[in-house]
């Protein structure tokens, strides 16, 4: 087989007698070719553009001429014989053959296959015509064709009551109302003929019926052709005969008028109310007082305050649970559907998008009925599609199907809140008070029928579309078993004036919301806010008192009040942060982890208070952050150089032409180096901001933690693409993002403190070590009379030495062959909190004023030599003064060293006021970092977190929030470094050009 299959190829490859030119010619002749000049466009034709003797070819999509003696059929896609011609062949479509009938048999049978002699005239189609009340007979009972057709009169006598049907081909019994009213098939005066029915004029039904369709949204009303034809007949048949279909049809017309009624008018709803009130003797259906026998259930009554009783009095006798053996997460809604004429169509479930006008996959449509899943769907639908899909309205009575404890199936009627309903010309259902609502039962999606004025076959003047349908479900308060009150369908219709259908469209939406009473949660939040707010006031008072003591001012002035408000802003921000994070985690844990439903998420309107708390917390935290930032960049700092000259050198005297001996100058490079290291640690943090932002973003977007913020019962971190994605809850987004931010931040802080600082690098302790190796101490005042002191005096006496001596000094220190580094002999304490006396501060200020009078390294080159020399002199004076102060030289400005009390450490304030002597408090915790980013990590972490969350709440975008958070971090870091450098240079006379 392989050989035979490859024979021709082998033969050609072998090259027998076929030349290359022959093969090429063969391919050109045999293979299909596409000419470069060939085009693929064709004329666009529609069936209605074809002539009377043409038909539309559905294959060629063009008009084709019919055969001889033929014309276009009614659909326009085939041909039929002309009048007076019979068919002798018909193979389907346009393939027919026609033959002219003989002169004595000019008529054609109804089926078109035979010629026949007619007893009377002919119709326009060439068929036999019979007078009114007669039927056309063309064949015998056995189907034999008669030579001449006959017209038979139907027997209208009391024995038969027969009339010709609408087609005129058979006799049928007269409509019963004709017989009951006149005992004949005629409805003569004074009887009333309406809607194809005959009624006695002596009946007790209203005669002033109004066939008006009202469109309250547009303020338009006009006579509806549908109402004009069928309102009176439906009303009379319902009232007089109790006809079920007519009663349903009347109810439908009332629903098409938005269930709006006024006792003074006899429109559809007014007539329905008249019948309802006058048929009380018939009794009720299923003991429902609003459901009269024979009538549809349209209203719940018009008593004030009835709606709240219906919606929140009796819970449904069924339970819902998210997990466990008794899991029940399906809302089984069913609807009894009726056509516009009142015929019952079927029971049907609402799944599959019965009430959802927007198209979507069945899975996403059915997600609307998954308990606990907040559902939102919206789209824009062209008016032509609406008119095509809904030529006649379908009406629905919606019920919720459930199973009781004994596994018996029941249905619960679902009430409807029609926002377009008018009661006495007032839109009562648009009132905010539910006590004024009037609930109804029956709904429809599109009404394109009642808006037709003169002809039911014409385009409607107005259509009414259900543009907003919302299904709301309320949880019973304090339930532990997932009990709910009856669901409520809220529906809003839009009246659309059909002027140019092809350019018009309707925006429609469908939603399902779940609500629970948030009153108790609000009370608990208010209690927590009150208690924590009171503690915040106490904390702020203590901080203000401590600040007053540290600035050495006993007076309460405007600055004190301002400081208190700033402290209170920071503490209150922490209160808001604790409450919002706690609230968010509560909803996240209890909603997502519950089995039997006991809590439901707040709806967007109920989230406004929470969002306000978050916004207030962020604003106050931002104020606290700015206050700390300003405080850090305005501190007083001075580097005390303990290094002493190592001898004298000969130095030329400028202008005198001689030389003189002078002390060897002390190198400034150690001071520059320490200042530069101080500048570097100003923005050192216990976390890596970039890692923090990227990790949180990775967990939210890639791992899928953001899916925990969806308003559904699922705790999965992933969602399949075909499934419905519920909207996000702002509370859950805040809870998830804040939890991740805090967890990642705490992990980083623990890792930094336990591992990184111990085994890799501890920049704060390294800075203290550097000060000691450089023989430089740091004197820092964060307040007027309070600050920090880092004792960096070298135990070796000097630090400006060569490498060999430096190594020897380090070796001696490692072998404990020298004294310890502490300020107090035989101790290691190098860092202190200091509370200085007012006298000490005043002396410091006098020297410092001279130092900073012409400050700024940028002016050094342009300033006069005398000014520079004065600054240098002031620098040495300050260095000498502070050094002598540390060495207890100034007895009138002496100090003593002590430990802080535990309560002082807890409250962050000093009980002892430095009156005559300053106080140095031992500080093993390196609290001087409080003037750096390092010591304010909690504030920075919370501020970044709240900034991230506020941006996300505003734009619902984690990526944008992460980007802006990192951007603002870098901006403030740049500001802190830049301004801090300038402040450092101005306070210490260090040239800013040497600060990296």
C-alpha positions, -999 to +999 in steps of 0.1 A: +000+000+000+029+023+007+044+017-026+011+021-045+004+053-026+038+068-034+039+056-070+031+088-088+054+108-066+082+084-072+075+085-109+076+122-110+107+123-089+123+098-111+116+123-138+103+100-165+092+120-195+075+149-177+095+180-179+094+208-153+075+230-177+048+203-181+044+199-144+040+237-139+014+238-167-005+210-150-006+228-116-017+260-132-046+243-150-057+220-121-051+238-089-076+266-079-064+301-086-073+335-072-068+363-095-053+394-081-081+414-097-109+392-082-130+409-055-152+396-027-179+422-024-216+419-034-246+441-034-265+443-001-302+434-006-330+429+018-362+408+012-385+438+013-366+455-016-374+427-041-401+434-066-436+418-067-424+393-094-392+385-075-383+365-045-353+367-021-329+338-027-317+328+008-286+312-006-274+338-030-288+366-007-302+385-037-335+390-056-343+365-083-372+367-108-401+343-103-412+319-131-440+324-155-474+331-141-459+335-106-455+362-080-438+367-046-453+349-016-462+365+017-428+359+032-409+371+002-386+340+000-406+320-025-431+322-053-468+314-057-491+312-087-510+342-099-547+343-093-565+321-118-535+297-120-532+263-103-501+245-092-492+214-111-457+210-096-441+222-063-407+209-053-403+235-025-392+270-025-395+289-058-394+257-079-431+256-089-450+253-122-484+270-127-511+264-152-540+286-161-575+275-151-601+270-177-628+297-183-656+277-167-635+270-136-617+303-128-615+297-091-586+280-073-590+257-043-577+268-009-547+246-012-540+260-048-537+226-065-570+225-083-594+247-103-630+249-092-662+267-102-673+292-075-709+299-065-702+336-061-673+360-066-636+356-062-612+370-036-581+390-046-561+357-044-585+340-068-602+319-042-640+314-039-658+339-017-688+332+006-711+357+023-708+364+060-721+335+082-714+309+054-686+285+051-669+274+019-672+237+010-649+224-018-648+187-012-670+159+000-665+143+034-642+117+019-621+144+002-635+141-033-632+174-052-666+190-061-671+203-096-685+234-081-679+248-046-709+256-024-714+281+004-733+266+034-751+287+060-743+278+096-774+270+118-779+298+143-811+284+157-814+274+194-809+238+184-773+245+172-761+281+179-735+276+152-716+304+133-687+304+108-652+305+123-627+332+116-613+313+086-648+306+071-641+269+066-662+253+094-691+260+117-685+264+155-707+271+185-714+307+193-695+323+222-713+314+254-719+351+264-739+356+232-762+326+240-765+336+277-774+372+269-796+370+238-802+333+233-788+337+198-755+342+180-761+380+176-754+407+202-780+433+192-789+464+212-794+472+239-769+445+247-732+454+247-706+439+225-671+443+237-639+423+233-657+396+213-682+391+242-718+400+246-732+414+279-766+426+290-770+463+294-789+456+326-757+444+344-744+462+375-709+469+362-696+504+358-701+520+324-675+548+328-645+527+322-613+544+314-591+527+289-561+549+297-525+538+300-507+561+324-469+568+323-463+587+355-426+590+349-431+610+317-464+626+329-481+611+298-514+593+295-534+582+264-560+556+253-544+522+250-557+501+221-553+470+243-573+485+271-599+498+248-605+464+233-603+441+263-607+461+296-645+462+296-649+426+284-624+413+309-639+433+337-675+421+329-665+385+324-646+385+357-674+402+377-705+386+361-692+351+354-662+349+376-642+338+346-607+330+359-588+339+327-607+373+325-599+380+361-562+374+355-563+395+323-579+424+343-552+420+370-525+421+343-539+454+330-538+468+365-502+457+368-494+473+334-507+505+350-482+501+379-509+490+404-518+526+407-554+534+416-577+561+428-611+555+442-625+582+420-615+566+386-626+534+369-593+524+353-580+489+354-569+490+390-601+509+400-623+482+384-602+455+401-608+471+435-645+474+428-647+437+420-625+428+450-647+448+474-680+434+460-670+397+460-662+393+496-688+366+499-667+343+476-641+339+504-603+340+504-577+317+490-554+299+514-568+321+542-549+351+528-572+381+533-557+400+503-564+370+480-600+369+468-615+337+452-613+339+414-591+370+415-553+372+413-534+384+444-522+419+435-522+440+467-514+436+504-539+463+513-536+500+516-534+504+554-506+525+568-480+506+586-488+473+570-456+469+551-433+467+581-455+441+596-453+420+565-416+424+560-403+420+596-428+402+617-428+365+607-396+348+598-395+321+572-397+287+587-364+275+572-327+279+580-297+288+559-261+276+566-228+281+547-211+249+559-217+216+577-240+187+572-271+209+570-256+232+544-283+253+527-271+281+505-297+280+477-326+304+474-353+284+455-374+311+439-403+299+417-428+319+398-463+313+384-462+329+350-492+342+330-496+356+295-512+390+289-546+374+282-546+358+316-537+322+306-516+303+331-483+294+314-464+273+339-445+271+372-409+280+366-378+285+386-361+319+384-328+303+376-315+308+341-321+346+340-359+347+341-359+381+358-325+392+345-326+411+312-288+412+309-274+382+290-247+361+307-237+325+313-261+303+332-235+299+360-232+336+366-270+342+362-277+315+388-252+329+413-279+355+421-297+329+441-267+316+462-275+327+497-250+352+511-237+362+477-242+399+470-251+401+433-249+430+409-255+429+371-261+458+347-260+464+310-274+485+282-300+469+259-310+483+225-347+491+221-350+470+189-338+439+208-364+447+236-392+450+211-381+418+194-377+397+226-408+410+244-436+417+219-461+408+247-455+410+284-453+379+306-464+383+343-449+366+373-461+359+408-429+351+427-426+327+456-398+313+477-399+275+479-387+259+512-388+227+531-399+225+567-386+202+594-408+174+583-395+177+547-428+190+534-425+215+506-441+249+508-440+283+490-439+317+506-453+347+486-426+373+479-439+409+483-430+436+457-422+472+462-431+489+430-414+524+430-437+536+402-469+529+421-491+559+427-517+560+454-540+590+450-514+605+426-485+602+451-455+579+447-458+564+481-433+537+476-405+562+471-409+575+506-381+567+530-405+555+557-416+519+551-448+526+570-462+544+540-453+517+515-480+498+496-467+463+487-479+444+457-474+409+442-473+407+404-445+420+381-435+420+345-402+429+327-413+447+295-446+461+284-446+470+247-483+463+244-503+489+264-483+517+247-499+510+213-525+537+205-545+528+174-534+495+162-520+465+181-498+456+152-481+490+150-450+502+168-457+512+204-456+549+212-442+542+247-427+511+263-422+504+300-391+485+310-381+471+345-347+489+345-340+482+382-348+450+400-334+445+435-340+414+457-332+423+494-330+397+521-331+406+558-316+385+586-337+380+617-319+398+646-300+377+670-306+345+650-282+317+654-297+294+628-298+315+597-334+326+598-346+354+575-376+375+570-396+373+537-375+386+508-385+419+491-384+426+454-379+463+447-386+472+411-384+504+392-398+509+357-386+534+331-410+548+306-393+551+272-407+573+244-400+553+213-390+579+187-360+564+169-357+528+182-324+521+164-306+549+183-323+542+217-313+519+245-322+511+281-299+507+310-311+478+332-297+463+364-304+434+387-291+430+422-294+409+453-285+424+487-283+409+522-290+431+552-291+428+590-299+452+617-266+471+625-280+489+655-263+467+680-230+469+662-232+507+661-240+508+698-210+486+706-188+507+683-199+539+700-192+524+734-157+514+723-151+548+708-163+565+740-141+544+763-110+545+741-116+581+734-116+589+771-084+570+775-070+589+746-078+622+764-061+609+796-030+598+776-029+632+758-030+651+791-001+630+804+019+636+773+011+673+775+021+674+811+054+656+803+060+680+774+054+710+797+080+697+822+105+690+794+102+725+780+105+740+816+073+761+813+046+759+840+022+782+822-008+770+803-010+790+771-021+787+735+009+767+727+000+742+754-035+738+741-022+733+706+002+707+718-025+689+736-047+689+705-018+675+684-012+647+710-049+640+712-050+638+674-024+611+674-040+591+703-075+595+687-060+582+654-049+551+672-084+547+687-099+549+652-073+525+639-080+499+667-118+502+662-117+500+624-092+471+623-112+453+651-145+459+633-131+447+599-115+415+614-148+408+632-168+409+599-141+390+581-138+362+606-174+358+617-189+361+582-165+339+563-161+312+590-197+308+602-217+276+596-252+286+604-257+321+593-258+346+622-243+377+607-244+393+572-221+419+558-231+456+560-245+469+527-226+499+511-250+524+528-242+509+562-205+511+555-205+549+554-199+552+591-170+528+589-154+546+560-158+579+579-139+564+608-111+552+585-109+587+569-108+604+603-082+580+616-060+586+586-063+624+588-054+624+625-026+600+620-012+621+591-013+651+615+006+631+641+032+620+615+038+655+603+042+667+639+068+640+646+085+649+613+087+686+622+099+678+657+127+656+644+140+681+619+141+709+644+161+693+672+193+709+687+223+687+683+260+691+689+290+668+686+314+671+715+349+664+704+371+651+732+402+649+712+431+670+725+461+684+706+492+662+706+518+689+708+529+721+690+541+731+656+557+762+641+532+783+622+537+813+599+520+845+610+502+862+582+512+898+576+540+898+602+566+878+582+575+856+611+566+823+628+554+813+661+546+780+678+509+768+679+491+737+691+486+709+666+451+713+653+426+685+659+412+669+628+376+677+619+372+646+599+361+625+628+333+650+635+323+650+599+323+612+598+301+609+629+278+636+616+275+618+583+267+585+600+240+604+621+226+617+589+224+582+574+205+567+604+179+594+605+156+574+582+166+539+591+136+518+598+129+484+614+112+473+582+120+475+545+093+497+530+097+483+495+096+447+507+066+456+528+046+470+499+056+444+473+049+415+497+015+428+507+007+434+470+019+399+461-003+383+487-033+403+477-031+401+439-011+369+432-019+346+461-055+358+460-061+371+495-082+399+479-108+372+472-116+371+509-130+406+505-157+394+481-193+397+494-199+359+493-197+330+517-166+314+501-133+314+519-113+303+489-084+323+477-091+316+441-121+320+418-126+301+385-130+324+355-165+312+345-179+318+380-196+349+391-173+374+410-192+392+437-186+429+444-160+438+470-169+448+506-150+479+516-149+467+552-135+433+541-109+450+518-098+471+547-097+441+570-077+419+547-052+445+536-047+459+572-042+423+585-017+414+559+001+448+564+003+443+601+014+407+599+042+414+574+053+444+593+054+426+626+073+397+610+098+421+596+102+439+630+107+406+648+132+394+622+150+427+624+152+426+662+159+389+668+181+380+638+192+410+617+204+433+645+221+404+663+239+387+635+241+411+606+240+448+615+227+470+643+231+506+630+219+522+663+245+504+685+271+507+657+266+545+658+272+545+696+304+524+691+315+547+663+311+577+687+334+560+712+359+550+686+359+586+672+361+602+707+329+621+699+299+625+722+265+636+710+245+662+729+209+663+716+180+683+728+146+674+715+129+698+739+140+730+755+151+712+788+151+676+777+171+655+754+196+627+750+233+622+755+255+596+739+288+594+757+315+587+731+346+597+751+373+572+742+387+551+770+421+554+753+423+592+756+425+599+719+412+585+686+431+605+660+459+579+656+474+555+631+462+520+623+487+502+644+478+521+676+441+518+668+445+480+666+464+480+699+437+500+716+410+477+703+429+446+715+434+461+750+397+469+752+388+433+741+411+419+768+397+443+795+430+460+800+414+494+800+385+511+817+349+506+805+332+531+782+305+543+805+301+579+817+302+566+852+335+547+860+333+509+858+300+510+839+290+505+803+262+530+802+268+553+773+233+566+765+212+588+787+180+608+788+189+642+801+167+668+819+187+700+821+182+730+843+170+763+830+203+778+838+221+752+818+198+758+789+202+796+790+240+793+789+237+768+760+214+793+741+239+822+745+267+802+730+244+786+704+231+820+693+266+831+684+272+798+666+241+801+644+240+839+639+257+836+605+252+799+600+250+778+569+279+761+552+268+775+519+278+810+531+313+800+543+330+809+511+312+842+507+310+854+543+337+876+558+366+861+575+356+877+608+322+861+607+337+827+601+362+831+628+335+841+652+315+809+643+346+788+647+353+805+681+317+799+691+320+762+681+351+757+702+334+776+730+303+753+728+326+722+726+346+733+756+314+742+776+296+710+770+328+690+777+333+708+810+296+703+818+300+666+813+332+666+835+313+684+863+334+715+861+305+739+865+292+734+900+264+758+895+253+738+865+261+703+877+241+671+871+236+638+887+229+603+873+200+581+883+176+554+871+141+562+860+113+548+880+092+521+864+061+544+864+082+571+848+092+547+820+056+536+815+042+571+814+070+586+794+075+615+817+098+626+845+085+632+880+116+651+893+121+686+879+157+697+873+158+728+894+195+734+904+211+704+889+204+686+857+195+650+857+209+622+836+187+591+834+204+558+825+190+547+792+198+512+782+171+512+755+188+537+732+157+560+734+175+587+715+162+568+685+129+585+692+142+615+672+148+591+643+125+571+621+139+540+639+121+549+672+088+558+656+082+526+637+047+520+651+036+554+640+051+550+605+037+515+601+002+526+610+004+557+589+016+537+558-011+511+564-039+537+567-026+556+536-027+523+517-062+515+528-076+550+522-063+550+487-078+516+481-111+525+496-112+555+473-103+537+441-107+500+448-073+492+434-046+476+454-019+481+428-025+519+427-026+520+465+007+502+467+024+525+442+012+557+459+021+544+493+056+537+483+058+570+464+048+590+495+072+571+516+101+580+494+089+617+492+088+621+530+121+602+533+137+626+509+122+656+528+134+642+561+169+637+548+172+670+530+158+692+558+176+671+584+209+677+567+203+715+567+194+715+603+224+693+612+247+716+593+233+747+609+234+733+644+269+718+643+288+739+618+293+708+597+296+716+560+265+702+543+286+692+513+302+665+534+268+650+544+259+622+521 
